[in-house]
Amino acid sequence: MTEAVDLKKMYWHSRRGMLELDLILVPFAENILPSFSESERGEYARLLAEEDQDIFQWLVLKAPAPEKSLQIMVDKILAAS
Protein backbone atom coordinates (compact mmCIF):
# COMPACT_ATOMS: atom_id res chain seq x y z
CA MET A 1 0.00 0.00 0.00
CA THR A 2 1.36 3.41 -0.85
CA GLU A 3 1.87 6.24 1.59
CA ALA A 4 -0.77 8.38 -0.17
CA VAL A 5 -3.37 5.63 0.20
CA ASP A 6 -2.49 5.17 3.89
CA LEU A 7 -2.86 8.90 4.52
CA LYS A 8 -6.23 9.00 2.74
CA LYS A 9 -7.48 6.11 4.88
CA MET A 10 -6.31 7.78 8.08
CA TYR A 11 -7.89 11.04 6.97
CA TRP A 12 -11.17 9.22 6.32
CA HIS A 13 -11.03 7.47 9.71
CA SER A 14 -10.37 10.84 11.36
CA ARG A 15 -13.90 11.82 10.38
CA ARG A 16 -15.71 10.39 13.37
CA GLY A 17 -19.22 11.75 12.97
CA MET A 18 -18.94 13.53 16.31
CA LEU A 19 -18.57 17.23 15.53
CA GLU A 20 -16.25 17.96 18.43
CA LEU A 21 -13.84 15.23 17.33
CA ASP A 22 -14.10 16.15 13.66
CA LEU A 23 -13.10 19.74 14.45
CA ILE A 24 -9.91 18.51 16.12
CA LEU A 25 -8.94 15.37 14.20
CA VAL A 26 -9.67 16.33 10.59
CA PRO A 27 -7.42 19.42 10.52
CA PHE A 28 -4.76 17.42 12.37
CA ALA A 29 -4.93 14.64 9.77
CA GLU A 30 -4.77 17.15 6.92
CA ASN A 31 -1.98 19.35 8.25
CA ILE A 32 0.20 17.37 10.63
CA LEU A 33 -0.19 13.68 9.86
CA PRO A 34 1.71 13.81 6.53
CA SER A 35 4.86 14.90 8.39
CA PHE A 36 4.67 11.99 10.86
CA SER A 37 6.96 8.97 10.77
CA GLU A 38 5.54 5.53 10.09
CA SER A 39 5.62 4.66 13.80
CA GLU A 40 3.79 7.89 14.71
CA ARG A 41 1.17 7.11 12.09
CA GLY A 42 0.80 3.68 13.66
CA GLU A 43 0.13 5.28 17.03
CA TYR A 44 -2.41 7.62 15.44
CA ALA A 45 -4.13 4.60 13.86
CA ARG A 46 -4.22 2.95 17.32
CA LEU A 47 -5.84 6.07 18.71
CA LEU A 48 -8.46 6.02 15.95
CA ALA A 49 -9.34 2.43 16.88
CA GLU A 50 -10.58 3.62 20.26
CA GLU A 51 -14.17 4.59 21.05
CA ASP A 52 -15.25 8.14 20.20
CA GLN A 53 -16.29 8.93 23.77
CA ASP A 54 -12.91 7.83 25.10
CA ILE A 55 -11.00 9.89 22.53
CA PHE A 56 -13.18 12.89 23.34
CA GLN A 57 -12.53 12.55 27.07
CA TRP A 58 -8.79 12.40 26.45
CA LEU A 59 -8.79 15.38 24.10
CA VAL A 60 -10.74 17.63 26.46
CA LEU A 61 -8.47 16.52 29.31
CA LYS A 62 -11.27 15.00 31.35
CA ALA A 63 -9.30 11.77 31.63
CA PRO A 64 -5.82 10.58 30.70
CA ALA A 65 -5.38 7.98 27.98
CA PRO A 66 -4.87 4.51 29.49
CA GLU A 67 -1.49 3.96 27.81
CA LYS A 68 1.49 6.28 27.73
CA SER A 69 1.88 5.96 23.94
CA LEU A 70 -1.74 6.99 23.40
CA GLN A 71 -1.33 9.92 25.78
CA ILE A 72 1.72 11.06 23.84
CA MET A 73 -0.39 11.06 20.65
CA VAL A 74 -3.18 12.97 22.42
CA ASP A 75 -0.59 15.53 23.53
CA LYS A 76 0.68 15.89 19.95
CA ILE A 77 -2.87 16.44 18.67
CA LEU A 78 -3.56 19.05 21.35
CA ALA A 79 -0.27 20.83 20.66
CA ALA A 80 -1.22 21.10 16.98
CA SER A 81 -4.69 22.46 17.70
Backbone as CSV, one residue per row, in Angstrom:
resi,resn,N_x,N_y,N_z,CA_x,CA_y,CA_z,C_x,C_y,C_z
1,MET,0.852,-1.178,0.000,0.000,0.000,0.000,0.900,1.244,0.000
2,THR,0.531,2.224,-0.754,1.361,3.412,-0.850,1.082,4.363,0.304
3,GLU,2.016,5.260,0.509,1.873,6.243,1.586,0.645,7.118,1.375
4,ALA,0.383,7.521,0.118,-0.770,8.377,-0.175,-2.075,7.679,0.174
5,VAL,-2.162,6.387,-0.115,-3.373,5.626,0.204,-3.539,5.524,1.715
6,ASP,-2.437,5.249,2.426,-2.490,5.170,3.888,-2.978,6.485,4.487
7,LEU,-2.453,7.597,4.001,-2.860,8.902,4.515,-4.335,9.171,4.241
8,LYS,-4.806,8.797,3.061,-6.225,8.997,2.742,-7.111,8.170,3.666
9,LYS,-6.702,6.958,3.961,-7.482,6.113,4.875,-7.503,6.706,6.280
10,MET,-6.347,7.179,6.742,-6.307,7.776,8.078,-7.125,9.060,8.120
11,TYR,-7.067,9.832,7.033,-7.894,11.039,6.971,-9.370,10.651,7.067
12,TRP,-9.778,9.662,6.304,-11.171,9.219,6.321,-11.577,8.742,7.712
13,HIS,-10.718,7.986,8.371,-11.027,7.474,9.712,-10.985,8.568,10.777
14,SER,-10.374,9.704,10.439,-10.367,10.840,11.365,-11.725,11.519,11.415
15,ARG,-12.538,11.283,10.405,-13.900,11.821,10.383,-14.764,10.881,11.198
16,ARG,-15.063,11.280,12.414,-15.705,10.393,13.370,-17.223,10.487,13.378
17,GLY,-17.785,11.576,12.890,-19.221,11.752,12.969,-19.649,12.471,14.235
18,MET,-18.699,12.746,15.104,-18.943,13.528,16.315,-18.278,14.880,16.055
19,LEU,-19.066,15.925,15.950,-18.568,17.227,15.531,-17.337,17.680,16.304
20,GLU,-17.367,17.515,17.605,-16.247,17.961,18.434,-14.947,17.268,18.038
21,LEU,-15.027,15.966,17.758,-13.835,15.234,17.334,-13.426,15.613,15.924
22,ASP,-14.400,15.771,15.044,-14.097,16.148,13.661,-13.355,17.475,13.602
23,LEU,-13.736,18.416,14.452,-13.101,19.738,14.446,-11.646,19.689,14.911
24,ILE,-11.291,18.664,15.650,-9.911,18.506,16.117,-9.125,17.564,15.200
25,LEU,-9.693,16.404,14.901,-8.944,15.366,14.205,-8.771,15.606,12.703
26,VAL,-9.777,16.140,12.041,-9.674,16.330,10.588,-8.572,17.329,10.228
27,PRO,-8.532,18.516,10.841,-7.421,19.423,10.525,-6.055,18.824,10.880
28,PHE,-6.002,18.082,11.977,-4.761,17.422,12.366,-4.324,16.440,11.282
29,ALA,-5.254,15.630,10.807,-4.931,14.643,9.772,-4.500,15.323,8.473
30,GLU,-5.117,16.438,8.149,-4.769,17.150,6.917,-3.408,17.833,7.016
31,ASN,-3.138,18.466,8.141,-1.979,19.351,8.247,-0.747,18.744,8.898
32,ILE,-0.919,17.874,9.845,0.203,17.374,10.633,0.565,15.931,10.290
33,LEU,-0.426,15.107,10.090,-0.193,13.682,9.865,0.783,13.389,8.721
34,PRO,0.750,14.120,7.614,1.708,13.814,6.528,3.169,13.937,6.938
35,SER,3.468,14.726,7.951,4.856,14.895,8.389,5.283,13.842,9.413
36,PHE,4.368,12.994,9.841,4.670,11.985,10.858,5.465,10.821,10.276
37,SER,6.251,10.199,11.142,6.963,8.971,10.771,5.958,7.820,10.705
38,GLU,6.413,6.706,10.181,5.543,5.531,10.087,5.096,5.064,11.471
39,SER,5.998,5.111,12.450,5.617,4.665,13.800,4.608,5.626,14.427
40,GLU,4.762,6.922,14.188,3.789,7.888,14.707,2.428,7.681,14.052
41,ARG,2.438,7.389,12.781,1.166,7.111,12.093,0.511,5.857,12.662
42,GLY,1.333,4.888,13.022,0.804,3.676,13.655,0.136,3.984,14.980
43,GLU,0.733,4.872,15.756,0.128,5.277,17.029,-1.169,6.051,16.790
44,TYR,-1.179,6.885,15.765,-2.407,7.619,15.440,-3.504,6.632,15.037
45,ALA,-3.151,5.628,14.253,-4.125,4.599,13.860,-4.653,3.861,15.095
46,ARG,-3.782,3.589,16.061,-4.222,2.950,17.316,-5.221,3.840,18.049
47,LEU,-4.929,5.139,18.066,-5.844,6.075,18.714,-7.210,6.035,18.030
48,LEU,-7.207,6.024,16.693,-8.463,6.023,15.947,-9.274,4.745,16.160
49,ALA,-8.631,3.688,16.616,-9.338,2.426,16.876,-10.120,2.469,18.190
50,GLU,-9.884,3.494,18.984,-10.581,3.622,20.262,-11.986,4.191,20.063
51,GLU,-12.795,4.088,21.096,-14.170,4.591,21.053,-14.192,6.117,21.037
52,ASP,-15.138,6.686,20.320,-15.247,8.143,20.203,-15.324,8.829,21.562
53,GLN,-16.131,8.303,22.452,-16.292,8.933,23.768,-14.980,8.947,24.544
54,ASP,-14.204,7.876,24.418,-12.915,7.826,25.100,-11.964,8.871,24.513
55,ILE,-11.874,8.915,23.192,-11.001,9.892,22.535,-11.414,11.302,22.939
56,PHE,-12.694,11.564,22.963,-13.180,12.885,23.343,-12.755,13.234,24.763
57,GLN,-12.926,12.306,25.680,-12.532,12.547,27.075,-11.040,12.872,27.182
58,TRP,-10.230,12.160,26.419,-8.785,12.405,26.451,-8.444,13.769,25.865
59,LEU,-9.116,14.131,24.779,-8.790,15.382,24.096,-9.266,16.622,24.848
60,VAL,-10.292,16.487,25.662,-10.745,17.634,26.456,-10.177,17.560,27.879
61,LEU,-9.223,16.664,28.055,-8.473,16.524,29.314,-9.347,16.178,30.512
62,LYS,-10.424,15.468,30.247,-11.275,15.001,31.347,-10.703,13.722,31.959
63,ALA,-9.912,13.005,31.165,-9.301,11.765,31.630,-8.029,11.526,30.831
64,PRO,-7.035,10.917,31.450,-5.823,10.578,30.696,-6.053,9.318,29.864
65,ALA,-5.328,9.212,28.780,-5.381,7.979,27.984,-4.811,6.836,28.830
66,PRO,-5.290,5.617,28.627,-4.875,4.510,29.485,-3.444,4.023,29.254
67,GLU,-2.865,4.374,28.116,-1.494,3.962,27.808,-0.654,5.198,27.522
68,LYS,0.597,5.146,27.926,1.487,6.282,27.733,1.616,6.661,26.257
69,SER,1.721,5.662,25.372,1.877,5.956,23.943,0.648,6.668,23.377
70,LEU,-0.527,6.296,23.851,-1.738,6.987,23.405,-1.789,8.405,23.953
71,GLN,-1.345,8.583,25.197,-1.330,9.923,25.784,-0.351,10.822,25.044
72,ILE,0.762,10.281,24.618,1.716,11.059,23.837,1.065,11.550,22.538
73,MET,0.303,10.661,21.892,-0.389,11.063,20.650,-1.438,12.113,20.947
74,VAL,-2.189,11.958,22.029,-3.183,12.971,22.423,-2.485,14.309,22.629
75,ASP,-1.341,14.300,23.293,-0.587,15.528,23.533,-0.142,16.179,22.217
76,LYS,0.272,15.357,21.253,0.682,15.887,19.950,-0.511,16.532,19.231
77,ILE,-1.662,15.894,19.309,-2.869,16.444,18.673,-3.232,17.772,19.324
78,LEU,-3.208,17.816,20.645,-3.557,19.049,21.355,-2.554,20.164,21.069
79,ALA,-1.296,19.820,20.953,-0.270,20.827,20.661,-0.454,21.420,19.269
80,ALA,-1.015,20.631,18.363,-1.217,21.104,16.979,-2.521,21.876,16.813
81,SER,-3.384,21.803,17.812,-4.695,22.459,17.703,-4.594,23.948,17.920
